[in-house]
């Protein structure tokens, strides 16, 4: 439309968005760049109490483990790729998962659960679909063993997953017992407290009663802002 103005609103502007909607300006090297026509920062939004500061109560839990010295000294395992693969395997051991599940559940029950009049919910962010499946299985086992019948948990991941040594084909719908479309509405019920995710519901998911997030992966930049912002809704 001739002479029309177009506006884009986003909390996490990417270069493509800025090039399409931003205001052109000349950079020191002579190249044309683009910047937002206006900025309303998260810092200002927090100060004006439109959103919450999700890092106020941030705590870090470190997992310590030893790798056999012969592996450490082996040139085959010197690369960053090999080290990441080893770390991934260690992270997915039953012992590590069981310890983390215990910490998560007990922390949620003792600290988080009573928030918002006893209706608070939590999200567990895993590093992979395999991890999401394993944590769902471990979490349900821990809940059964301790008789915590007020802790309904669900999982969100795409496609199908098979675990090593297990012929079962795991899907989100199969593990939850409901369709993918039903998940947001079902999770909204008071008795359903924990959602385990793997690259789903980390953006665009609005559940104001999310009061805690247990992050089991590394992320940075826009992915970090988008994921942690699931917690900044004011309920």
C-alpha positions in Angstrom: 0.0 0.0 0.0 1.5 3.3 -1.0 2.7 5.6 1.8 1.6 3.0 4.5 3.6 2.5 7.7 4.2 -1.0 9.0 5.2 -1.9 12.5 6.5 -5.1 14.1 6.5 -5.8 17.8 8.9 -8.5 19.1 10.6 -9.2 22.4 13.6 -10.9 20.6 14.5 -9.0 17.4 16.5 -10.9 14.9 18.6 -9.3 12.1 16.0 -10.4 9.5 13.2 -8.6 11.4 15.3 -5.5 11.8 16.2 -5.4 8.1 12.5 -5.6 7.2 11.0 -3.2 9.8 13.9 -1.3 11.3 15.1 2.3 10.7 18.1 2.5 8.3 21.3 4.2 9.4 24.8 4.5 8.1 27.4 2.6 10.1 31.0 3.8 10.6 32.2 1.6 7.7 29.7 3.2 5.3 27.4 0.1 5.3 23.7 0.6 5.9 22.4 -1.0 9.1 18.9 -1.2 10.7 17.8 -0.5 14.2 14.5 -0.6 16.0 12.4 2.6 15.6 11.7 2.3 19.4 12.9 0.1 22.3 11.0 -0.9 25.4 13.6 -2.9 27.3 13.0 -5.9 29.6 14.7 -3.9 32.4 12.1 -1.1 32.0 9.2 -3.5 31.8 10.5 -5.2 35.1 10.8 -1.8 36.8 7.3 -0.8 35.7 6.1 -4.2 36.9 4.6 -5.5 33.6 6.8 -8.6 33.8 8.8 -10.4 36.5 12.6 -10.6 36.8 13.1 -14.4 36.4 16.7 -14.3 37.5 15.9 -12.9 41.0 15.9 -16.4 42.5 18.3 -18.1 40.1 20.4 -20.9 41.6 22.9 -23.1 40.0 23.3 -26.8 40.7 26.5 -28.4 39.5 26.7 -32.1 38.5 30.1 -33.5 39.3 31.4 -36.6 37.7 34.7 -38.3 36.9 35.8 -39.7 33.6 38.2 -42.6 33.6 41.8 -41.2 33.2 42.5 -43.6 30.3 39.7 -41.9 28.4 40.9 -38.4 29.3 44.4 -39.2 28.1 43.2 -40.8 24.8 43.7 -38.5 21.8 40.4 -39.8 20.3 38.5 -38.0 23.1 40.4 -34.7 23.0 38.0 -33.0 20.6 35.1 -30.8 21.8 32.6 -33.0 19.9 33.9 -36.1 21.7 33.8 -34.4 25.1 30.2 -33.2 24.5 29.2 -36.8 23.6 30.8 -38.1 26.8 29.0 -35.5 28.9 25.7 -36.3 27.2 26.1 -40.0 28.0 27.0 -39.2 31.6 24.0 -36.8 31.9 21.6 -39.5 30.8 22.8 -42.2 33.2 20.0 -43.6 35.4 21.9 -42.5 38.6 22.2 -38.9 37.5 18.6 -38.7 36.4 17.3 -40.2 39.6 19.3 -37.8 41.7 18.1 -34.8 39.7 14.5 -36.0 39.8 14.7 -36.2 43.6 16.1 -32.7 43.9 13.5 -31.3 41.5 10.5 -32.9 43.0 11.4 -32.2 46.6 12.4 -28.6 45.9 9.1 -28.1 44.0 7.0 -29.7 46.8 8.8 -27.8 49.6 9.4 -24.4 48.0 7.4 -23.8 44.9 4.1 -25.8 45.2 2.5 -23.5 47.8 2.8 -20.4 45.6 -0.2 -18.8 43.9 -2.5 -20.2 46.5 -1.2 -23.7 46.1 -1.6 -23.8 42.3 2.0 -23.2 41.1 3.4 -25.2 38.2 7.0 -25.9 37.0 8.8 -26.7 33.7 11.7 -29.0 33.3 13.8 -28.1 30.2 15.8 -31.0 28.9 18.6 -31.2 26.4 17.1 -33.8 24.0 14.0 -35.8 23.2 15.7 -38.9 24.7 16.3 -37.0 27.9 12.7 -35.8 28.0 11.5 -39.4 27.8 13.9 -40.6 30.4 12.9 -37.8 32.9 9.2 -38.4 32.3 9.7 -42.1 33.2 11.9 -41.4 36.2 9.6 -38.6 37.5 6.5 -40.8 37.3 8.4 -43.6 39.1 9.6 -41.3 41.9 6.0 -39.9 42.3 4.6 -43.4 42.6 7.2 -44.5 45.1 6.5 -41.6 47.4 2.7 -41.5 46.9 2.7 -37.9 45.6 -0.7 -38.2 43.9 -1.0 -34.4 43.5 1.9 -34.1 41.1 0.5 -34.7 37.6 3.4 -34.5 35.0 3.4 -34.3 31.3 6.0 -34.3 28.5 6.4 -32.4 25.3 8.6 -33.4 22.3 8.2 -33.9 18.6 8.2 -37.2 16.7 9.1 -40.7 17.9 11.9 -41.7 20.3 13.5 -45.1 21.0 15.8 -45.7 23.9 18.8 -47.9 23.9 17.9 -51.4 24.9 14.2 -50.6 24.8 11.9 -51.6 21.9 9.2 -49.2 22.9 8.5 -46.3 20.5 7.8 -43.3 22.7 5.6 -40.4 21.5 4.3 -37.3 23.4 0.7 -38.4 23.0 1.4 -41.9 24.0 3.3 -40.9 27.2 0.7 -38.3 28.2 -2.4 -40.3 27.3 -3.9 -37.2 25.5 -3.4 -35.6 22.1 -0.8 -32.9 21.5 -3.6 -30.3 21.0 -5.1 -31.2 24.4 -1.8 -30.7 26.3 -2.0 -26.9 27.1 -5.6 -27.1 28.3 -4.9 -30.3 30.3 -1.8 -28.9 31.9 -3.7 -25.9 33.0 -5.8 -28.0 35.5 -4.8 -27.5 39.1 -3.6 -31.1 39.8 -1.2 -31.1 36.8 2.0 -29.5 38.0 5.1 -30.3 36.0 5.8 -30.1 32.2 9.0 -31.7 30.8 10.0 -30.2 27.5 12.5 -30.8 24.7 12.5 -27.9 22.2 8.7 -27.4 22.6 6.8 -24.9 24.7 10.0 -22.9 25.2 8.6 -20.1 23.0 5.1 -18.8 22.6 3.7 -20.8 25.5 1.7 -18.7 28.0 1.0 -20.4 31.3 0.9 -17.7 34.0 1.1 -20.2 36.8 4.6 -21.4 35.9 6.6 -20.4 39.0 9.8 -22.5 38.5 12.0 -23.8 35.8 14.6 -26.5 36.1 17.1 -26.1 33.3 19.1 -29.2 32.3 20.7 -27.8 29.2 22.9 -24.9 28.1 21.5 -22.1 26.0 22.3 -18.5 25.3 21.2 -15.3 23.5 17.7 -15.3 22.1 17.0 -18.9 23.1 17.8 -18.1 26.7 15.6 -15.0 26.7 12.7 -16.8 25.1 12.9 -19.9 27.3 13.3 -18.1 30.6 10.5 -15.7 29.7 8.0 -18.5 30.1 8.4 -17.5 33.8 7.9 -13.7 33.6 4.1 -13.6 33.4 2.4 -11.9 36.2 -0.5 -14.0 37.5 
